[in-house]
Amino acid sequence: MPRSEYPADPWVKTYAAPDDCPGGEKLAAVDFDLPLYPRRAFNSGRQGWVIVRLDVDSDGQTENVSVERSLPAGLFGSNAKKAVEKWTFEPPRDGPLQNCRVLIRYRLGTVSLGG
């Protein structure tokens, strides 16, 4: 797929630092595996991104994981959500974190965390 056909990245200011949580604390992953590139997306040359919203409890476990936005819609979201639900983080210093965001990019068969 030519670069001109890549789905546009989210340029909304609130997504500028997707690994930050409200209040300024950064997420520090202890154990995480990136999602796999969905076979049907790979085979058809599709690319995109997903913004996943999550909470982190006082033990560093994820809670309330949801897809906030994804492009193209319906292609990468459930794959990203399932992966993030299994992640663990360093326990937050000041109690549970809420409304954290993580940007996951799907490009040319590769999955990466965006920022």
N, C-alpha and C positions, 0 to 999 in steps of 0.2 A: 504494500500500500504506500503510495507516495506521501511524503510528509504533509503535503497540503491537505490530505484527507484525514489526518489525525483528528480525533475529537478534541475540541478546545479544552484546555485545562481550566479549572475554576480560578477565576481572577478576582473573586469577591474578597474584599479585605479580610473578612473573618476567617478565610481559609489560607491566609498567608503563612501561618505557622500551625499546620494541622496537627503536629505532635504536642502542642501545648494544650493545657487545660485552663479553663477560666480560673483566674487567680494567679496565673503565672508559673505554676509548677509544671515542669517538663515530665513527660512519661519516660520511664527508664525500664525497658523490657529486660526481663531476666530469661524468659524462655518463650521463643516465638518461631514459628515456621511461616514463611510467606505462603500465600495461597498458590495453588497450581494454576497455570494458564489453562482455562477451559478448552478442551479439545475442539469443540465446534467453533470457538472463536479463533483458535490457532489455524485450523484447517481453512477457514474462510478469510484469514488475514485481518481479522478485526482487532482493533486496539481501543483503549479507553482508560477510564479511571473511576475510582469509587471513593467517596468520603464516608468513612464509618464513624459513627458516634458511639461512645462507650463511657461507662463509669468504671472506676477501679475501687474495690472495697479496701478496708484497712489491712487486709492480708495480701493485697496485690492481685487479687483475682478479678477478672472482668465480669461486669454485670450490665444488663440493659443495653446490649449491643444491637445496633440498628444501622441500616443503610440510610444515610441522610440524602445523598445524591449519587447518581452514577450515570455515566455516559459511555456507550449507549445504554439506555434504560433496559433493565432485565437481562443483560448479558453477563456481567461480572459481579453483580451485587451479592447474590446468595453465596457465591464462592468466597468472596472476601469476608462476609459476615461469619461464615462457619469457621474460617481460619482464625479470625480475631477472637471469637468466643473461647478459643483454647489458649490464648496468650496469657502469660503472667508477667507482672511488673514488680519492681521494688515497692514494698509497702510505702504508701505516701507518708510524709513526715507529719502533716497536720490533719490527718483523718482522711476519709474517703474522698475521691475526686469524682466530679460529675461533669457531664457534657464535654468530655475530651473528644478530639477529632484526630483521625489518622487518614492520610491520603495514600491510597494504593494505586500505582500506575501499572497498566498493562500495555507494554510496547514491544512490538516485533518478537513476540514469543517469550519476553522476559517480564517478570513481576518485580517491582521495586517499591520502596516507600518513598513518597514524595515529600517535598517541603518547600 
